[in-house]
């Protein structure tokens, strides 16, 4: 019975209790939650935070809220995706490419912003072909 109240057991129990309380508190405060792009307003907000003054006129959101594309009035296209507890965003340039992926009935858009550290973003969006054409036109010499 004395082993039940030994200093090692009490220290372990106290530490376990403290971890559980901190985990509960973190969840209650919403800390560590993965950000989502599940509404046009969330995309507008994230785009404006990523690039001051960026105002999307067209938005394509992944059906799972994982990523999004936003196009401004000048034709610039931004790709957004979660990165840790934040949203990472890049304005696509001449090095960006997009291709259509098809898995059965699912049509996906694979966007490579041309920046290796950002990686590629796969989006399940409605008008994937139109967005792919717009992204691939960014590398045209005529595009201003």
C-alpha positions in Angstrom: 0.0 0.0 0.0 2.9 2.4 0.6 4.0 1.9 -3.0 0.7 3.6 -4.1 1.7 6.8 -2.4 5.4 6.7 -3.1 6.9 10.1 -4.3 7.4 8.7 -7.8 3.8 7.6 -8.2 2.5 10.9 -6.8 4.8 12.9 -9.1 3.7 10.9 -12.1 0.0 11.3 -11.2 0.5 15.1 -10.7 2.2 15.4 -14.0 -0.4 13.5 -15.9 -3.2 15.6 -14.3 -1.3 18.8 -15.3 -1.0 17.6 -18.9 -4.7 16.7 -19.1 -5.7 20.2 -17.7 -3.4 22.0 -20.2 -4.8 19.9 -23.1 -8.4 20.7 -22.0 -7.6 24.4 -21.6 -5.9 24.5 -25.1 -9.0 23.0 -26.6 -11.3 25.4 -24.8 -9.3 28.4 -26.0 -9.2 27.1 -29.6 -5.4 27.1 -29.6 -3.7 24.8 -32.0 -6.7 24.4 -34.2 -5.9 24.0 -37.9 -7.2 27.0 -39.8 -9.7 26.3 -42.6 -10.7 28.2 -45.7 -14.4 27.0 -45.5 -16.0 30.3 -46.6 -15.4 33.1 -49.1 -15.1 35.5 -46.2 -12.3 33.3 -44.6 -10.5 33.4 -48.0 -10.9 37.2 -48.4 -9.6 37.7 -44.8 -6.6 35.4 -45.3 -5.7 36.9 -48.7 -5.9 40.4 -47.3 -3.6 39.4 -44.4 -1.1 37.7 -46.6 -0.9 40.6 -49.1 -2.0 44.0 -47.9 -4.7 45.4 -50.1 -5.4 42.1 -52.0 -9.0 42.0 -52.8 -10.3 38.9 -54.5 -13.0 39.2 -57.2 -13.1 35.5 -57.8 -12.6 32.7 -55.3 -12.4 28.9 -55.7 -12.4 27.0 -52.4 -11.5 23.4 -52.0 -14.6 21.4 -51.1 -13.0 20.3 -47.9 -11.8 23.8 -46.8 -8.2 22.8 -47.1 -7.0 25.3 -49.7 -8.3 28.1 -52.0 -7.5 30.2 -55.0 -8.3 33.9 -55.2 -8.1 36.2 -58.2 -7.9 40.0 -58.0 -9.3 42.5 -60.5 -5.9 42.7 -62.3 -5.9 39.0 -62.9 -3.3 38.1 -60.3 -4.0 34.7 -58.7 -3.1 33.8 -55.1 -3.0 30.2 -53.7 -3.7 29.7 -50.0 -3.3 26.7 -47.8 -2.9 25.9 -44.1 0.6 25.8 -42.7 0.6 24.8 -39.0 -1.7 27.2 -37.2 -1.6 29.8 -40.0 -2.6 30.2 -43.6 0.3 30.4 -46.1 -0.3 32.2 -49.3 1.6 32.9 -52.5 0.8 35.1 -55.5 1.4 33.0 -58.5 3.9 34.2 -61.1 5.4 33.1 -64.4 6.8 29.9 -62.9 3.4 28.6 -61.7 1.8 25.7 -63.4 -1.5 23.9 -63.0 -2.6 20.5 -64.2 -5.8 18.5 -63.9 -5.8 15.3 -61.9 -8.7 12.8 -62.3 -9.5 10.0 -59.9 -12.6 8.3 -61.0 -15.3 11.0 -61.0 -13.2 13.4 -58.9 -11.5 16.2 -60.8 -8.7 17.9 -58.9 -6.4 20.8 -59.7 -2.7 20.4 -58.9 -1.1 23.9 -58.5 2.7 24.3 -58.4 3.5 27.9 -57.6 7.1 27.4 -58.8 8.5 27.7 -55.3 9.9 24.4 -54.0 9.6 25.4 -50.3 5.9 26.1 -50.7 5.2 22.9 -52.5 2.2 22.0 -54.6 -1.4 22.4 -53.6 -4.2 20.0 -54.7 -7.7 21.4 -54.7 -11.0 19.8 -55.3 -12.8 22.7 -57.0 -15.8 23.0 -59.3 -14.2 24.9 -62.3 -10.8 23.2 -62.3 -10.2 23.6 -66.0 -10.9 27.3 -66.1 -8.6 27.9 -63.1 -5.9 25.7 -64.7 -6.1 27.7 -67.9 -5.8 31.0 -66.0 -2.8 29.8 -64.0 -1.0 28.4 -67.0 -1.6 31.7 -68.9 0.4 33.5 -66.2 3.6 32.3 -67.9 2.6 33.7 -71.3 4.9 36.5 -72.4 1.8 38.7 -73.2 0.5 38.6 -69.6 1.0 41.9 -67.8 
